[in-house]
Amino acid sequence: MNEVRIGVIGTGVMGTDHARKLAGGIPGARLTAVQDFAADRASALAQELGVLAIAEADALIADAEVDAVLVCSPDGTHAALGLKAIAAGKPVLIEKPVAAERGEVEALMRAEMAAGRKLVQVGYMRRFDPGYAEMRRVVASAEVGSPLFMHCQHRNESSPSYLTSELIIANSAGHEFDAARFVLGEEIVAATVISPPEPRHAPGRQPQFIVLQSASGTVVDIEVYTDARYGYDVQAELVCEEGTVRLRPGPPTSLRHAARDGLVVPPDWRARFADAYRLQFESWVRSIVTGQSNEGSTAWDGYMTLLVTEACLKAWSTGNRIAVEQPERPAFYQG
């Protein structure tokens, strides 16, 4: 296979951005079809990009002109569409979270193992961000000693009205859960959640402060504030025995304007992680062409992140420190 023909399910903000990236020059990839329950939206994007608009998700997965599927539809549909892609023998990249419930992820893993090849990748693109990748390298090399703390900050300019205090944990914080596992190279074993008061401009929605502990004892703290108003701001710092590694903030340039001097903060994730998404797609397509694995999150990674999420939700509702379940990792997902 020299070219991977990709179909995108879901053409909201995320799916549209991904479709444009795939149509705009990912080596070895060719966007061939899009689908959305809002047919007009899918048709408009298909016309813009010169691809086919398919009415039903099942039909897109089954289409002979689609070799691989990118799932960007609402969270509750992810697992079912992933199962259908596996049944069709087609690689599928599922935007996070991989599923809403653990039983759905377990079904995905069983289907993938029965198929005999890893077909599922979960869209935790921070694994491909150069900053997080460098953090992982530093930990693996032990050049500044063992990690002691990982400080994480996740702020959005604003969030949609449907986002609740619970969803801040169940959805927004998922990237940090996976990034911590990726950087530290080990599982998260315990979780605690502390909630500050609701912001005046976001009643009914609390920011969350999450404290995790890894298998070796590293403490990970995560601030998730989805209504910070000033922009999209993701930071992380790794504190080790003999030094630190910090993500560099902001864009490569600064701006002086209207008596202010500083960095421009992007309004959302698309600019901040543009390179990470591009590298994720390049790696995914390359793995399909070559049959080799990549650094992307597997179905197992999605499963373990969901177990961390479950522990955090329980910690939030009870006020207690909650242990994260540690199921035995199947041999299929070793290495």
C-alpha angles and dihedrals in degrees: 000000000000097000132035115214108210133199121199121212112201123031102200120121094297097041094045092051091048093047091052090050092050091047092046103065120302103161112251094008131109123183108222107164145013132195136188136164084238095071095189092056093050092046092051092051092045090053092048093051099035096241137121123278110214120198101216132040092223090055092051092052091049095044114120090220092061118081098170136018133223113201115207098150125120115307095251092062098051102092096044092051091046090054091052092051090051090050088053090050092241127137112246131198108201120198113234133308097047089207142349096237135033093239089061092053091046089054090050091052093047091051092047093049090048089052088055097227138073106257101157127082122174119219100243091139096176087085085072096046107111092228096054091042089055091050089054091049092051092051092047092048094047088212092145096031130255120332117258104174137012113197115198130187123189117178130168126195090233139334134224120267093250093061109106133188087260094051091052085067098034096047117008098045094050093091091058092048092055093041091054092051090046097048096042095040093222143081130277110241106181141023139197127181128200121186125204122206120292114268113250091239094049107045115185094025122092125197110234133226110200126190118196132179124209128219092265093045103262110153116226119192121191127191112197114187112164098180103051091133098209098080146281110316125173119176136168136181128188115206113200134177095269106020148346139254119207132183110244109244127231135355125321092262136055128218132222112195139138094006093310131112120193151083124311111240114214118235095232146359098280097081096035095053101027092117092046092053092047092049090046092055093044091051093045093050092045091052090052092049095046100031090231126129124247139199092274123121114269128211086265090056089050089051095051091047089053090052089053088050091051091051091049092050090051091047090051094050096045103031089230134121105256128202116231113232114249110204119186111270111240116240088240089069097043116117 
